[in-house]
Amino acid sequence: MAYKITDTCIACGACEADCPVGAISEGDIYVIDPDTCIDCGACESTCPTGAIEA
């Protein structure tokens, strides 16, 4: 199952830079494309607000 970004996202962009497959893009908040996400968890450990969850 792909990771997702909750509404506690502060749009800092830290996760986008750490995604090895480019699954994260900017919108009102950042979003993860579930079809591209490989469930590696790199984004989750980078998020300063804990807004990313499996």
PDB file of N, CA, C and O in Angstrom, chain B, residues numbered from 101:
ATOM      1  N   MET B 101       0.842  -1.182   0.000  1.00  0.00           N
ATOM      2  CA  MET B 101       0.000   0.000   0.000  1.00  0.00           C
ATOM      3  C   MET B 101       0.891   1.250   0.000  1.00  0.00           C
ATOM      4  O   MET B 101       1.873   1.321   0.739  1.00  0.00           O
ATOM      5  N   ALA B 102       0.551   2.197  -0.805  1.00  0.00           N
ATOM      6  CA  ALA B 102       1.327   3.436  -0.937  1.00  0.00           C
ATOM      7  C   ALA B 102       1.201   4.312   0.307  1.00  0.00           C
ATOM      8  O   ALA B 102       0.201   4.268   1.024  1.00  0.00           O
ATOM      9  N   TYR B 103       2.228   5.097   0.539  1.00  0.00           N
ATOM     10  CA  TYR B 103       2.176   6.081   1.613  1.00  0.00           C
ATOM     11  C   TYR B 103       1.230   7.203   1.214  1.00  0.00           C
ATOM     12  O   TYR B 103       0.942   7.388   0.032  1.00  0.00           O
ATOM     13  N   LYS B 104       0.746   7.952   2.203  1.00  0.00           N
ATOM     14  CA  LYS B 104      -0.107   9.103   1.917  1.00  0.00           C
ATOM     15  C   LYS B 104       0.290  10.256   2.825  1.00  0.00           C
ATOM     16  O   LYS B 104       0.873  10.056   3.891  1.00  0.00           O
ATOM     17  N   ILE B 105      -0.032  11.451   2.391  1.00  0.00           N
ATOM     18  CA  ILE B 105       0.286  12.658   3.139  1.00  0.00           C
ATOM     19  C   ILE B 105      -1.006  13.216   3.709  1.00  0.00           C
ATOM     20  O   ILE B 105      -1.966  13.450   2.975  1.00  0.00           O
ATOM     21  N   THR B 106      -1.028  13.428   5.018  1.00  0.00           N
ATOM     22  CA  THR B 106      -2.227  13.924   5.697  1.00  0.00           C
ATOM     23  C   THR B 106      -2.275  15.452   5.672  1.00  0.00           C
ATOM     24  O   THR B 106      -1.356  16.112   5.187  1.00  0.00           O
ATOM     25  N   ASP B 107      -3.359  15.992   6.203  1.00  0.00           N
ATOM     26  CA  ASP B 107      -3.544  17.445   6.180  1.00  0.00           C
ATOM     27  C   ASP B 107      -2.667  18.194   7.182  1.00  0.00           C
ATOM     28  O   ASP B 107      -2.774  19.415   7.297  1.00  0.00           O
ATOM     29  N   THR B 108      -1.810  17.492   7.902  1.00  0.00           N
ATOM     30  CA  THR B 108      -0.850  18.188   8.766  1.00  0.00           C
ATOM     31  C   THR B 108       0.398  18.606   7.992  1.00  0.00           C
ATOM     32  O   THR B 108       1.333  19.162   8.569  1.00  0.00           O
ATOM     33  N   CYS B 109       0.412  18.338   6.689  1.00  0.00           N
ATOM     34  CA  CYS B 109       1.513  18.745   5.812  1.00  0.00           C
ATOM     35  C   CYS B 109       1.643  20.266   5.819  1.00  0.00           C
ATOM     36  O   CYS B 109       0.652  20.986   5.695  1.00  0.00           O
ATOM     37  N   ILE B 110       2.882  20.745   5.965  1.00  0.00           N
ATOM     38  CA  ILE B 110       3.136  22.188   5.952  1.00  0.00           C
ATOM     39  C   ILE B 110       3.759  22.636   4.621  1.00  0.00           C
ATOM     40  O   ILE B 110       4.218  23.771   4.500  1.00  0.00           O
ATOM     41  N   ALA B 111       3.772  21.750   3.639  1.00  0.00           N
ATOM     42  CA  ALA B 111       4.271  22.040   2.288  1.00  0.00           C
ATOM     43  C   ALA B 111       5.716  22.525   2.279  1.00  0.00           C
ATOM     44  O   ALA B 111       6.059  23.459   1.555  1.00  0.00           O
ATOM     45  N   CYS B 112       6.557  21.889   3.085  1.00  0.00           N
ATOM     46  CA  CYS B 112       7.966  22.288   3.149  1.00  0.00           C
ATOM     47  C   CYS B 112       8.778  21.728   1.988  1.00  0.00           C
ATOM     48  O   CYS B 112       9.809  22.294   1.625  1.00  0.00           O
ATOM     49  N   GLY B 113       8.321  20.611   1.397  1.00  0.00           N
ATOM     50  CA  GLY B 113       8.997  20.022   0.251  1.00  0.00           C
ATOM     51  C   GLY B 113      10.103  19.045   0.572  1.00  0.00           C
ATOM     52  O   GLY B 113      10.722  18.507  -0.345  1.00  0.00           O
ATOM     53  N   ALA B 114      10.374  18.796   1.834  1.00  0.00           N
ATOM     54  CA  ALA B 114      11.451  17.880   2.208  1.00  0.00           C
ATOM     55  C   ALA B 114      11.219  16.485   1.637  1.00  0.00           C
ATOM     56  O   ALA B 114      12.165  15.835   1.191  1.00  0.00           O
ATOM     57  N   CYS B 115      10.006  16.031   1.645  1.00  0.00           N
ATOM     58  CA  CYS B 115       9.689  14.686   1.170  1.00  0.00           C
ATOM     59  C   CYS B 115       9.882  14.545  -0.339  1.00  0.00           C
ATOM     60  O   CYS B 115      10.356  13.511  -0.810  1.00  0.00           O
ATOM     61  N   GLU B 116       9.525  15.558  -1.081  1.00  0.00           N
ATOM     62  CA  GLU B 116       9.628  15.495  -2.540  1.00  0.00           C
ATOM     63  C   GLU B 116      11.074  15.247  -2.973  1.00  0.00           C
ATOM     64  O   GLU B 116      11.329  14.447  -3.873  1.00  0.00           O
ATOM     65  N   ALA B 117      12.001  15.924  -2.338  1.00  0.00           N
ATOM     66  CA  ALA B 117      13.410  15.784  -2.684  1.00  0.00           C
ATOM     67  C   ALA B 117      13.953  14.400  -2.350  1.00  0.00           C
ATOM     68  O   ALA B 117      14.893  13.938  -2.996  1.00  0.00           O
ATOM     69  N   ASP B 118      13.379  13.731  -1.352  1.00  0.00           N
ATOM     70  CA  ASP B 118      13.884  12.434  -0.922  1.00  0.00           C
ATOM     71  C   ASP B 118      13.237  11.243  -1.615  1.00  0.00           C
ATOM     72  O   ASP B 118      13.692  10.114  -1.433  1.00  0.00           O
ATOM     73  N   CYS B 119      12.204  11.460  -2.392  1.00  0.00           N
ATOM     74  CA  CYS B 119      11.524  10.341  -3.055  1.00  0.00           C
ATOM     75  C   CYS B 119      12.368   9.835  -4.231  1.00  0.00           C
ATOM     76  O   CYS B 119      12.612  10.581  -5.179  1.00  0.00           O
ATOM     77  N   PRO B 120      12.813   8.578  -4.176  1.00  0.00           N
ATOM     78  CA  PRO B 120      13.697   8.062  -5.230  1.00  0.00           C
ATOM     79  C   PRO B 120      13.005   7.820  -6.572  1.00  0.00           C
ATOM     80  O   PRO B 120      13.678   7.678  -7.593  1.00  0.00           O
ATOM     81  N   VAL B 121      11.671   7.772  -6.583  1.00  0.00           N
ATOM     82  CA  VAL B 121      10.956   7.500  -7.829  1.00  0.00           C
ATOM     83  C   VAL B 121      10.101   8.671  -8.307  1.00  0.00           C
ATOM     84  O   VAL B 121       9.372   8.538  -9.291  1.00  0.00           O
ATOM     85  N   GLY B 122      10.180   9.814  -7.626  1.00  0.00           N
ATOM     86  CA  GLY B 122       9.432  10.996  -8.041  1.00  0.00           C
ATOM     87  C   GLY B 122       7.931  10.868  -7.889  1.00  0.00           C
ATOM     88  O   GLY B 122       7.177  11.411  -8.697  1.00  0.00           O
ATOM     89  N   ALA B 123       7.487  10.158  -6.864  1.00  0.00           N
ATOM     90  CA  ALA B 123       6.059   9.937  -6.659  1.00  0.00           C
ATOM     91  C   ALA B 123       5.358  11.094  -5.956  1.00  0.00           C
ATOM     92  O   ALA B 123       4.130  11.106  -5.865  1.00  0.00           O
ATOM     93  N   ILE B 124       6.116  12.062  -5.461  1.00  0.00           N
ATOM     94  CA  ILE B 124       5.543  13.159  -4.683  1.00  0.00           C
ATOM     95  C   ILE B 124       5.528  14.431  -5.516  1.00  0.00           C
ATOM     96  O   ILE B 124       6.518  14.789  -6.153  1.00  0.00           O
ATOM     97  N   SER B 125       4.376  15.108  -5.497  1.00  0.00           N
ATOM     98  CA  SER B 125       4.258  16.363  -6.232  1.00  0.00           C
ATOM     99  C   SER B 125       3.521  17.387  -5.376  1.00  0.00           C
ATOM    100  O   SER B 125       2.813  17.044  -4.430  1.00  0.00           O
ATOM    101  N   GLU B 126       3.710  18.647  -5.736  1.00  0.00           N
ATOM    102  CA  GLU B 126       3.124  19.740  -4.968  1.00  0.00           C
ATOM    103  C   GLU B 126       1.736  20.074  -5.486  1.00  0.00           C
ATOM    104  O   GLU B 126       1.505  20.162  -6.692  1.00  0.00           O
ATOM    105  N   GLY B 127       0.815  20.257  -4.540  1.00  0.00           N
ATOM    106  CA  GLY B 127      -0.534  20.730  -4.816  1.00  0.00           C
ATOM    107  C   GLY B 127      -0.835  21.745  -3.731  1.00  0.00           C
ATOM    108  O   GLY B 127       0.040  22.539  -3.384  1.00  0.00           O
ATOM    109  N   ASP B 128      -2.042  21.749  -3.181  1.00  0.00           N
ATOM    110  CA  ASP B 128      -2.331  22.589  -2.013  1.00  0.00           C
ATOM    111  C   ASP B 128      -1.433  22.150  -0.859  1.00  0.00           C
ATOM    112  O   ASP B 128      -0.891  22.969  -0.117  1.00  0.00           O
ATOM    113  N   ILE B 129      -1.297  20.841  -0.733  1.00  0.00           N
ATOM    114  CA  ILE B 129      -0.273  20.219   0.095  1.00  0.00           C
ATOM    115  C   ILE B 129       0.420  19.234  -0.834  1.00  0.00           C
ATOM    116  O   ILE B 129      -0.022  19.056  -1.969  1.00  0.00           O
ATOM    117  N   TYR B 130       1.464  18.605  -0.399  1.00  0.00           N
ATOM    118  CA  TYR B 130       2.119  17.611  -1.247  1.00  0.00           C
ATOM    119  C   TYR B 130       1.269  16.349  -1.294  1.00  0.00           C
ATOM    120  O   TYR B 130       0.575  16.016  -0.334  1.00  0.00           O
ATOM    121  N   VAL B 131       1.332  15.659  -2.415  1.00  0.00           N
ATOM    122  CA  VAL B 131       0.567  14.424  -2.594  1.00  0.00           C
ATOM    123  C   VAL B 131       1.479  13.335  -3.151  1.00  0.00           C
ATOM    124  O   VAL B 131       2.454  13.621  -3.847  1.00  0.00           O
ATOM    125  N   ILE B 132       1.151  12.085  -2.837  1.00  0.00           N
ATOM    126  CA  ILE B 132       1.916  10.940  -3.299  1.00  0.00           C
ATOM    127  C   ILE B 132       1.076  10.175  -4.314  1.00  0.00           C
ATOM    128  O   ILE B 132      -0.063   9.807  -4.027  1.00  0.00           O
ATOM    129  N   ASP B 133       1.633   9.936  -5.498  1.00  0.00           N
ATOM    130  CA  ASP B 133       0.964   9.148  -6.519  1.00  0.00           C
ATOM    131  C   ASP B 133       1.053   7.680  -6.110  1.00  0.00           C
ATOM    132  O   ASP B 133       2.146   7.113  -6.094  1.00  0.00           O
ATOM    133  N   PRO B 134      -0.070   7.059  -5.780  1.00  0.00           N
ATOM    134  CA  PRO B 134      -0.035   5.670  -5.301  1.00  0.00           C
ATOM    135  C   PRO B 134       0.436   4.670  -6.352  1.00  0.00           C
ATOM    136  O   PRO B 134       0.913   3.590  -6.002  1.00  0.00           O
ATOM    137  N   ASP B 135       0.313   5.008  -7.626  1.00  0.00           N
ATOM    138  CA  ASP B 135       0.761   4.108  -8.682  1.00  0.00           C
ATOM    139  C   ASP B 135       2.271   4.138  -8.872  1.00  0.00           C
ATOM    140  O   ASP B 135       2.855   3.198  -9.410  1.00  0.00           O
ATOM    141  N   THR B 136       2.901   5.226  -8.427  1.00  0.00           N
ATOM    142  CA  THR B 136       4.350   5.377  -8.577  1.00  0.00           C
ATOM    143  C   THR B 136       5.094   5.013  -7.292  1.00  0.00           C
ATOM    144  O   THR B 136       6.235   4.555  -7.351  1.00  0.00           O
ATOM    145  N   CYS B 137       4.469   5.209  -6.140  1.00  0.00           N
ATOM    146  CA  CYS B 137       5.079   4.950  -4.835  1.00  0.00           C
ATOM    147  C   CYS B 137       5.517   3.489  -4.725  1.00  0.00           C
ATOM    148  O   CYS B 137       4.761   2.573  -5.053  1.00  0.00           O
ATOM    149  N   ILE B 138       6.751   3.290  -4.257  1.00  0.00           N
ATOM    150  CA  ILE B 138       7.288   1.930  -4.084  1.00  0.00           C
ATOM    151  C   ILE B 138       7.355   1.513  -2.611  1.00  0.00           C
ATOM    152  O   ILE B 138       7.989   0.510  -2.284  1.00  0.00           O
ATOM    153  N   ASP B 139       6.712   2.265  -1.730  1.00  0.00           N
ATOM    154  CA  ASP B 139       6.643   1.944  -0.300  1.00  0.00           C
ATOM    155  C   ASP B 139       8.004   1.853   0.374  1.00  0.00           C
ATOM    156  O   ASP B 139       8.194   1.018   1.258  1.00  0.00           O
ATOM    157  N   CYS B 140       8.948   2.686  -0.019  1.00  0.00           N
ATOM    158  CA  CYS B 140      10.294   2.607   0.551  1.00  0.00           C
ATOM    159  C   CYS B 140      10.396   3.301   1.912  1.00  0.00           C
ATOM    160  O   CYS B 140      11.260   2.953   2.717  1.00  0.00           O
ATOM    161  N   GLY B 141       9.519   4.283   2.179  1.00  0.00           N
ATOM    162  CA  GLY B 141       9.524   4.964   3.467  1.00  0.00           C
ATOM    163  C   GLY B 141      10.483   6.133   3.588  1.00  0.00           C
ATOM    164  O   GLY B 141      10.573   6.740   4.655  1.00  0.00           O
ATOM    165  N   ALA B 142      11.201   6.465   2.529  1.00  0.00           N
ATOM    166  CA  ALA B 142      12.154   7.572   2.597  1.00  0.00           C
ATOM    167  C   ALA B 142      11.455   8.881   2.962  1.00  0.00           C
ATOM    168  O   ALA B 142      11.999   9.678   3.726  1.00  0.00           O
ATOM    169  N   CYS B 143      10.287   9.105   2.437  1.00  0.00           N
ATOM    170  CA  CYS B 143       9.557  10.340   2.699  1.00  0.00           C
ATOM    171  C   CYS B 143       9.078  10.425   4.153  1.00  0.00           C
ATOM    172  O   CYS B 143       9.116  11.492   4.765  1.00  0.00           O
ATOM    173  N   GLU B 144       8.636   9.307   4.687  1.00  0.00           N
ATOM    174  CA  GLU B 144       8.101   9.272   6.050  1.00  0.00           C
ATOM    175  C   GLU B 144       9.153   9.704   7.064  1.00  0.00           C
ATOM    176  O   GLU B 144       8.856  10.461   7.988  1.00  0.00           O
ATOM    177  N   SER B 145      10.369   9.227   6.892  1.00  0.00           N
ATOM    178  CA  SER B 145      11.422   9.558   7.857  1.00  0.00           C
ATOM    179  C   SER B 145      11.920  10.992   7.705  1.00  0.00           C
ATOM    180  O   SER B 145      12.553  11.522   8.618  1.00  0.00           O
ATOM    181  N   THR B 146      11.646  11.624   6.573  1.00  0.00           N
ATOM    182  CA  THR B 146      12.080  12.996   6.318  1.00  0.00           C
ATOM    183  C   THR B 146      11.088  14.040   6.818  1.00  0.00           C
ATOM    184  O   THR B 146      11.490  15.157   7.142  1.00  0.00           O
ATOM    185  N   CYS B 147       9.829  13.709   6.888  1.00  0.00           N
ATOM    186  CA  CYS B 147       8.771  14.677   7.201  1.00  0.00           C
ATOM    187  C   CYS B 147       8.912  15.239   8.615  1.00  0.00           C
ATOM    188  O   CYS B 147       8.881  14.483   9.586  1.00  0.00           O
ATOM    189  N   PRO B 148       9.070  16.577   8.739  1.00  0.00           N
ATOM    190  CA  PRO B 148       9.248  17.171  10.060  1.00  0.00           C
ATOM    191  C   PRO B 148       7.979  17.230  10.919  1.00  0.00           C
ATOM    192  O   PRO B 148       8.054  17.451  12.128  1.00  0.00           O
ATOM    193  N   THR B 149       6.816  17.031  10.290  1.00  0.00           N
ATOM    194  CA  THR B 149       5.567  17.094  11.050  1.00  0.00           C
ATOM    195  C   THR B 149       4.891  15.735  11.215  1.00  0.00           C
ATOM    196  O   THR B 149       3.834  15.641  11.839  1.00  0.00           O
ATOM    197  N   GLY B 150       5.491  14.686  10.662  1.00  0.00           N
ATOM    198  CA  GLY B 150       4.877  13.362  10.762  1.00  0.00           C
ATOM    199  C   GLY B 150       3.614  13.241   9.937  1.00  0.00           C
ATOM    200  O   GLY B 150       2.736  12.445  10.270  1.00  0.00           O
ATOM    201  N   ALA B 151       3.501  14.017   8.865  1.00  0.00           N
ATOM    202  CA  ALA B 151       2.288  14.037   8.043  1.00  0.00           C
ATOM    203  C   ALA B 151       2.194  12.875   7.062  1.00  0.00           C
ATOM    204  O   ALA B 151       1.167  12.704   6.405  1.00  0.00           O
ATOM    205  N   ILE B 152       3.249  12.077   6.956  1.00  0.00           N
ATOM    206  CA  ILE B 152       3.243  10.968   6.001  1.00  0.00           C
ATOM    207  C   ILE B 152       3.073   9.656   6.749  1.00  0.00           C
ATOM    208  O   ILE B 152       3.767   9.372   7.725  1.00  0.00           O
ATOM    209  N   GLU B 153       2.115   8.861   6.252  1.00  0.00           N
ATOM    210  CA  GLU B 153       1.860   7.572   6.907  1.00  0.00           C
ATOM    211  C   GLU B 153       1.582   6.492   5.882  1.00  0.00           C
ATOM    212  O   GLU B 153       1.178   6.763   4.751  1.00  0.00           O
ATOM    213  N   ALA B 154       1.805   5.279   6.302  1.00  0.00           N
ATOM    214  CA  ALA B 154       1.580   4.123   5.417  1.00  0.00           C
ATOM    215  C   ALA B 154       0.111   3.760   5.400  1.00  0.00           C
ATOM    216  O   ALA B 154      -0.284   2.816   4.716  1.00  0.00           O
TER     217      ALA B 154
END
